[in-house]
Amino acid sequence: MKFLLLFFSFVFTGKVIAQCEVKNRVQADGSMIYYFEPAVFYTTKSKSLKINIVTDKENYFIALQPTPFPEKKVGKKSKDDLIIHLADSKTYNLAHYDTQYRRNDSIMQVLYLIDKKDLEAFSNYEAITAEINLQGTEFVRSYNFKLHKDAIIEQLKCFLKKEED
């Protein structure tokens, strides 16, 4: 019985520690960005949508990774903003910041800037729905999130906690 208790305490402790496992990467311009592995917010047999938080420690972005995604020529034209409804019953408009193709164009990532005045709301309320218009993809409509609705909260809290330390 003690062995099982010890085992489960390691499993749960490992999960809590892994939740704040921040990764980093140097951009082409030499700047450093920090991010988490993307969480799946929406998935069907034919498509999925992953979301994570990315920061340069000055600004915070929501990064969308849709699958399937359009070829680079079409995808780079997508400049629409992201509209997110949070559990506080308010609507937030996130400005399109950048569209990136990574890992030899096997991943498309679209960055949307979180307004500094909205950071507290995104840190405290689950994402309920997103209105997405990624031209050239099947992601041109509203999505009710069913999976990992608190991923944005958890990731922002990790970043903001590390800044306070």
N, C-alpha and C positions, 0 to 999 in steps of 0.2 A: 504494500500500500504506500509506504514511504517512497519507494522507487517511482511509482506512478505520479505521486504528488510532485516529486522533484522533476520528473520528465516534463509534466505539463507546465510547471513554472518556467522551465527553460524555453519551451515552445512559445508561451505567451510573452515572455520577456524579449525573446528574439524578434517576435513580430512587432512589438512596440518600438524597439531600437531600429528595426529595418524601416519603419514608417518614416523616419527622419534621415534616411540615407540619401544625402544630397550628392549629386554628381556634378562635374564641371567639365567644360570644354573651352578651348581657345578658339575664338572666331577668326575668320580670315583677316580681319583688321587688327588682330592682336588683342582684342578685348576678351575678357573672361565672362562666360555665362554659367549660371548655376541652374540645375533642374532636377526633377524627379523622373523616374520611369513613368510613362503615361499609364493612366488608368482607363479601362474600357467603360465608356458611358452608355454606349448603344451598340447592339450587335444583332445581326440576322445572318442567315446563310450567305447572303450576297454582299453584305457590307458591314462595316464597323466604324465606330468613331471613338478615338482615344483622345483624352484630354490630360494635360498636366500644366503645372506652373513653371515658368521660366523667369529668371531675374538676372539683371546685371548689377544687383544690389542697390540700384537707384530707382529702377522702374520694375513693375511686375506685369507679366503677360500671361494670358491663357493661350496655350498652344493646342491647336486641333490637328489631329492626324487622321484624315479620312481614308478609308479603303473601300472601294477602288478610288483612284484619283486621276485627274486628267494629265495629259502630257504637259511638259513644262511651258510650251508656247501658250496653251489655253489657260493653264492654272495661274500663270503670272498675271493674267488680266483680271483675276478675281480681286476686287478691292472693296467689297461690301463690308460693312461693320457687322459685328456679332451682337445680337440682342439676347440677354439672359434674364430669365425670371427666377428670382430667389425665393426661399421660403418666407421671407418677410413681406411677400405679396407686392414687391416693387419690381420694376423693370429697369435693367441697366444696359446702356449702350456702350460697347467696347469698340474703340476705333481700330480699324485694320492697320497693322503696323508693317508686316512683312510676310511674304510667301517664300518658303525655302524648299528646295529639293535636296535631300541629304542621302548619304550612303549610295553614291552612284545612281542617284535619282530613284532609289527604291522606296523612299519615304517622302511624302509631301507633308510639310508642316506649315500651318498658317498661324501667325502670331497676332494677338489682339491685345492692345494696351488696356490695363485696368487703371482707371482714373484714381489718383491718390485719395480722393475724397470717398471713394467706394471700397477701399481696402478693408475697412472695418466690417462692412456688410458681407463681403466675400469671405471674411475670416470667421463669421458667425452664423451664416445661413446657408443651407444646402441649395444646390442648383436643382431647379425643378424642370425648367424647359429652356431650350435654346432655339432661337430662330436663326437659321443658317442659310446663306446663299453662296455656296461655292460653285461658281459657274463652271460648267463642263463636268460636273459630278452629279451623282444622285442625291447629294446633300443640298437640296433647295426646298426646305420646308422647316416646320417646327418639330423638335424632338423632345418627347417627354423622357427624362432620364429615369432609368430604373436601377442601374448599376452604379455603385460607388458615388452616390450623390454627395457624399461628404468629402470626397478626395480633394477638392479645391480648398475646403476649410483646413483639413489636416496638413496639406502641403504649405499653405500660407502660414499656418501657426508654426510649423517647423522653421521656415525662413525667418519669420518675425522674432521667434524666440532666440534663434542663433544671433540675430543682430543685437538683441538686448544683452547677451552674454559678454 
